[in-house]
Amino acid sequence: MVITSGEGAWVTDVTGRRYLDLLAGYSALNFGHRHPALVAAAVEQLERVTLTSRAFHHTLLGAFCRELAQLTGTEMVLPVNTGAEAVESAIKVARLWAYRAKGIPDGTAEIVVMSGNFHGRTTTIVSFSTEEESRAGFGPFTPGFVVVPYGDLDALRGAITSRTAAVLLEPVQGEAGVLVPPPGYLAGVRAACDDTGALLIADEIQSGLARTGELLALDHDHVRADLYTLGKALGGGILPVSAVVGRRAVLGVLRPGEHGSTFGGNPLACAVGRAVIALLASGEFQSRSQELGAHLHTRLRTLVDCGAAQITGRGLWAGVHLAPGGPTGRMAAEALLARGVLCKETQTTTLRIAPPLVISRDDLDLALDAITDVLLH
Ligand SMILES: *Cc1c(COP(=O)(O)O)cnc(C)c1O
């Protein structure tokens, strides 16, 4: 299947066949393909100026940072390009903060991370992946990371020491199978960080920006992180736009010249990013995710013991964990492709369902009919 065009929740292939897109670019396409407001913002900016480098000011960077801080209730914004760059930047900032503000001896800071994590593909980030496929052959690895089981508060408390700069986690683990941690866990992580003076870094690159029914997935638990990494949907599916946002006392440790990015915060990225922020500020997409997500989960739950072992996730985002003895995730995804529905497996036995938040209820039902059909046959 080779795609030539897309609109909303639909794509068309070279033969003219249409498919519903339930992967949505791993949530980079939360607003669907070619959302008119986002395309208009990009086209208008293409006619003005697209890149200045950070050596020179341009008119949109200040507005983009102010609006993103306002939207997320944070004090400072570090604009970058890809999600991995945002995570790398957050790691650098957390280490610098540990040495300059917390007083940890230079070069000894540790960051506690979770089993099953996915934070990107750079050498430092794969150093603390627990996926053999992501790591094998890419060593030597970056030291300074301690892995604990996701969802286990006692293990986390046991792993935090006087050298801990930060705890880094996904509030919902996407690649691990759209896993939501046990109730109270995220508030417990916040408390553990507060008790020990460690930072909490929430990687909301996939879970954030309305995917789960709130602006940020941590909002469900009324938990605030010290730093958030944002990406994917921030670029509206048009270009990579990511950011680290958070408290001034943390992000503010960076001094001019210590960190940078040629394309970070470029005018085109800021124009699209501001249009994305305007869409999110209306709350419309958070509501759609809540309402359509409730419908999605209600219908998927009827498949438990009928081809599915378990349904996980939150909002318009679900992991369908297939029953043992049935098709693998890959086989189910290919059967869905034949029925005009695009989605992708994660791990070997889980289908991830993450439609664009603009999908209509009727189209969602079409997709759910196809999923039901595949699981029952
Ligand atoms: C996709 C993703 C990343 C990496 O983003 P890239 O833009 O692919 O570098 C990091 N963290 C999470 C949770 C992601 O889903």
The ligand as an SDF file (V2000), in Angstrom:
LIG
                    3D

 15 15  0  0  0  0  0  0  0  0999 V2000
    7.9080    9.2540   19.1370 C   0  0  0  0  0  0  0  0  0  0  0  0
    8.3710    9.3970   20.5310 C   0  0  0  0  0  0  0  0  0  0  0  0
    9.6410    9.9210   20.8370 C   0  0  0  0  0  0  0  0  0  0  0  0
   10.6490   10.2710   19.7760 C   0  0  0  0  0  0  0  0  0  0  0  0
   10.1910   11.2410   18.8860 O   0  0  0  0  0  0  0  0  0  0  0  0
   10.8930   11.4100   17.4500 P   0  0  0  0  0  0  0  0  0  0  0  0
   10.2610   12.6590   16.8940 O   0  0  0  0  0  0  0  0  0  0  0  0
   10.5960   10.1910   16.6470 O   0  0  0  0  0  0  0  0  0  0  0  0
   12.3510   11.5670   17.7150 O   0  0  0  0  0  0  0  0  0  0  0  0
    9.9730   10.0740   22.1630 C   0  0  0  0  0  0  0  0  0  0  0  0
    9.1250    9.7430   23.1470 N   0  0  0  0  0  0  0  0  0  0  0  0
    7.9000    9.2320   22.8970 C   0  0  0  0  0  0  0  0  0  0  0  0
    7.0040    8.8790   24.0340 C   0  0  0  0  0  0  0  0  0  0  0  0
    7.4970    9.0300   21.5840 C   0  0  0  0  0  0  0  0  0  0  0  0
    6.2970    8.4820   21.3240 O   0  0  0  0  0  0  0  0  0  0  0  0
  1  2  1  0
  2  3  1  0
  2 14  2  0
  3  4  1  0
  3 10  2  0
  4  5  1  0
  5  6  1  0
  6  7  2  0
  6  8  1  0
  6  9  1  0
 10 11  1  0
 11 12  2  0
 12 13  1  0
 12 14  1  0
 14 15  1  0
M  END
$$$$
